[in-house]
Amino acid sequence: MSAPKPAAAGPRLRWSELATTPGSDEDQPAVLAGRLLVATPVLTEGPFRRTVVLLLRHGDDEGALGVVLNRPSEADLADVLPDWERRASAPTVVFEGGPVQATAAICLGRLRPGAAPSPTYAVLRPGLATVDLDADPAEGLDVVRIFAGYAGWSSGQLEAEVAEGAWWVLDALPGDAFTAAPELLWRQVLRRQGMPLAMAASYPDDPSLN
């Protein structure tokens, strides 16, 4: 199976074929914003191989948008956005958020407990926000991570890819977006799942060598 093509049109499938939130009505759309897309071994090549994507936006009509959490680049944040480097979690580089609009920057911030509302960030879920990079860093921000580009899907496309077995839809933990070891994130997310999904973390990088 070839890698998904972001923002390309895809067939619409029943939402019941997509992973649903526990306790929700399976006939109703699943709310996936704030959850992880974890690439399955079906994706053997392309920009999404063994990626972990945090979905920032998802809707039946508008499609989906997220950022890849485990693709650090070689661009030092201090060279690109020096004012934000001191707030960045290690590794302090720009991350490759996805193949769409690679020159666009998206900043995620972890909020301190009890952080006051601010016009410089928009809360995605408790403790996590998207941050305005044109403003000065708000006092309520603990750490940030900056992504160049994003992953995008047109309406119905993500549902089709999940149904084809390209992605697992899993819950995110607060530290996933700011991990200090992004190269380990794919396996770590899988290992914390129950069996049998946790076994997928041991899937070899090259199945032909197994």
C-alpha positions, 0 to 999 in steps of 0.5 A, spaced: 500 500 500 502 506 498 503 512 503 496 516 503 496 523 499 494 529 504 488 533 501 487 528 496 479 526 495 477 520 497 471 515 498 467 517 504 465 511 508 461 510 514 463 513 521 462 506 524 468 503 521 472 508 524 475 507 531 470 511 536 470 514 543 469 509 548 462 509 550 459 513 544 454 511 540 457 507 534 452 510 529 455 517 531 461 521 528 467 519 532 471 526 535 478 525 533 481 532 535 486 531 540 487 523 539 493 520 535 494 517 529 499 511 529 501 509 522 501 501 522 506 497 518 501 497 512 505 504 511 512 501 509 514 508 505 513 515 504 512 521 509 508 517 514 512 511 515 512 509 523 509 516 524 505 519 530 500 524 528 496 529 533 490 531 530 488 538 531 482 539 527 477 534 525 470 534 522 465 531 517 465 537 512 472 540 513 476 534 513 482 533 518 489 536 520 494 534 524 502 534 526 507 529 526 510 528 532 516 524 531 520 527 525 525 532 528 529 536 523 536 538 523 534 546 523 536 549 530 530 553 533 535 558 535 537 559 528 529 560 526 525 563 532 531 565 537 525 568 542 522 561 542 528 557 543 528 558 551 521 555 551 522 549 547 522 542 549 528 538 548 530 537 542 530 544 541 529 543 533 524 545 528 519 538 527 517 536 520 509 537 521 507 534 515 508 535 507 502 540 507 505 547 506 512 546 509 513 553 510 507 554 515 509 554 522 505 551 527 506 552 535 504 547 540 504 549 547 504 545 554 500 550 559 502 550 566 497 548 571 492 554 573 494 558 567 490 564 565 486 565 559 490 569 554 489 571 547 496 569 544 494 561 545 487 557 543 486 551 548 485 545 544 484 540 550 486 541 558 494 543 558 495 543 551 494 549 546 496 552 539 500 558 540 501 565 536 508 565 534 507 573 532 506 574 540 511 574 545 511 568 549 505 568 554 507 567 562 502 561 562 506 557 557 510 551 560 514 549 554 513 549 546 514 545 540 514 548 533 512 544 527 514 546 519 508 544 515 502 539 517 498 533 515 492 534 512 486 530 509 480 532 505 473 530 507 472 522 508 479 521 506 482 519 513 476 515 514 478 511 508 485 510 510 483 508 517 478 503 514 484 500 509 488 499 515 493 505 515 492 508 521 491 506 529 486 511 532 489 512 539 489 516 546 494 521 547 498 523 553 500 530 555 507 528 554 507 525 547 507 532 543 513 534 547 517 528 548 525 528 549 525 522 545 521 522 538 525 517 535 522 512 540 515 515 540 512 510 535 514 504 539 512 507 546 505 509 544 504 502 542 507 499 548 502 502 552 496 499 549 493 493 551 494 486 547 495 484 542 496 491 539 502 492 544 505 487 540 506 491 534 511 495 537 516 489 536 515 489 528 521 489 525 523 496 521 525 491 515 520 485 515 524 481 510 529 480 515 524 477 520 
